[in-house]
Amino acid sequence: MQQTRILLDEHEIPTHWYNVVADMPNPPAPPLGPDGQPIGPDALAAIFPQALIEQEVSAERWIEIPAEVREALTMWRPSPLIRAHRLEQALGTPAKIYYKYEGVSPAGSHKPNTAVPQAWYNKQEGIKRLSTETGAGQWGSSLALAGQMFGLDVRVYMVKVSYEQKPFRRSMMHTWGAEVLASPSDQTEAGRKILAEHPDSPGSLGIAISEAVEEAASRKDTNYALGSVLNHVLLHQTVIGQEAKKQFEKVGDYPDVVYAPCGGGSNFGGVAFPFFADKAAGKEVRLVAVEPASCPTLTKGHYAYDFGDAIGMTPLLLMYTLGHDFMPPGIHAGGLRYHGDSALVSQLYHEGLIEARAVHQLATFEAGVTFARAEGIIPAPESNHAIRAVIDDALACKESGEAKTLFFNLSGHGHFDMAAYDKYFSGELEDFEYPEQAIAEALDHLPKVGAG
Ligand SMILES: *Cc1c(COP(=O)(O)O)cnc(C)c1O
């Protein structure tokens, strides 16, 4: 019998996180302050603990995972690497398809991999509360879980449209003891300002970030936690790719191509960066970030300094962006809606070291359904983006007769996203390509500082 599930023991959970900065050909572009000058680490001290700020700016290749964090990760790690024999058969492809399944975490996605260390470091530095934003709810529920594990209070600003459409993610956050507010809320100046201008605002990740950052900056006992984009978040996610490399070793295989859905870049960085280390050392491996055509940050955005939030409270990051006031189209059900992208992922893409692909919504759900019918697991809509790209390439292998090894990160399950699947089955979802005109306009709103 051929091996399907490739498993590791608990002691094989990585002992260190891998920092891609050590292997990048150029140092990362520095974040800038409002005056256009690079900010020092101190500028972040009002909202982040020292240990995470150090990780944010570190160039060390390996950063040790604290013993207590590794122990907490055993709640669901190591996650399985699975050979998709049944999907290969269904497609009739000679390609070998593998996926790392991050849906085994209690929150159902990869996000607890960073929520746990973030909560732990904050706890070490005497912080009592964490504020954060959440879009579809995966990050909010992951931080709620981590806060519960280490005895921290968690307040989540949830994008209003999701707050109304995804009541069960709200229930998960409540179950793990977090407080959840619809954003824009009347609890912050940022929220009140948006509500005054747009009383019916459906909210956006950028707005919710503004609210959560404002709260953390104005309270000494409270820090902010971000679920993607920042360097330390991608760092924590590298347990995924490191485990995967060990698992491939066990079966004597290695991927030709690594794929991940890409919103802010954390699950892409998490799975792909450890393989980038091999690429930097001369090995041939392609790394592909897959994003929605309706929020095409890497494939159509500008590489420029922009704010991380909607109203310009955060430092400026050099990244691919659709403009910080980008409002994602309401018809888009598949997540990955952030206007920007990780600075590390953006720089590697800008330097031609990784690839990006945009896929349409209907095709992603079609791929997700094909996957679920073959492999059993119902994927998160975000994960469906990577699955679309993998299926397309597996079908191309069928044409060419090539037996490539394709590997993707199945970043989460879709059990709390069945309303999106319902919409797909009832024909309510449409394809939407973000208009060139809107992208051009966004450029006008970019802050006029820095290079890029
Ligand atoms: C958040 C999330 C993503 C996107 O991750 P990014 O770090 O924003 O790229 C993908 N899949 C699932 C299941 C998620 O919860």
The ligand as a Tripos MOL2 file, in Angstrom:
@<TRIPOS>MOLECULE
LIG
   15    15     1     0     0
SMALL
NO_CHARGES

@<TRIPOS>ATOM
      1 C1         -6.2520   33.7520    7.2480 C.3       1 LIG1
      2 C2         -6.3310   32.5760    6.3810 C.ar      1 LIG1
      3 C3         -5.6560   32.5420    5.1550 C.ar      1 LIG1
      4 C4         -4.8500   33.7040    4.6590 C.3       1 LIG1
      5 O1         -3.6350   33.8200    5.3220 O.3       1 LIG1
      6 P1         -2.7530   35.1120    5.0720 P.3       1 LIG1
      7 O2         -1.7510   35.1300    6.1190 O.co2     1 LIG1
      8 O3         -3.6650   36.3080    5.2150 O.co2     1 LIG1
      9 O4         -2.2210   35.0490    3.7110 O.co2     1 LIG1
     10 C5         -5.7350   31.4110    4.3930 C.ar      1 LIG1
     11 N1         -6.4480   30.3530    4.7910 N.ar      1 LIG1
     12 C6         -7.1140   30.3350    5.9570 C.ar      1 LIG1
     13 C7         -7.8950   29.1340    6.3350 C.3       1 LIG1
     14 C8         -7.0680   31.4530    6.7910 C.ar      1 LIG1
     15 O5         -7.7190   31.4530    7.9520 O.3       1 LIG1
@<TRIPOS>BOND
     1     1     2 1
     2     2     3 ar
     3     2    14 ar
     4     3     4 1
     5     3    10 ar
     6     4     5 1
     7     5     6 1
     8     6     7 2
     9     6     8 1
    10     6     9 1
    11    10    11 ar
    12    11    12 ar
    13    12    13 1
    14    12    14 ar
    15    14    15 1
@<TRIPOS>SUBSTRUCTURE
     1 LIG1         1 GROUP 0 **** ****
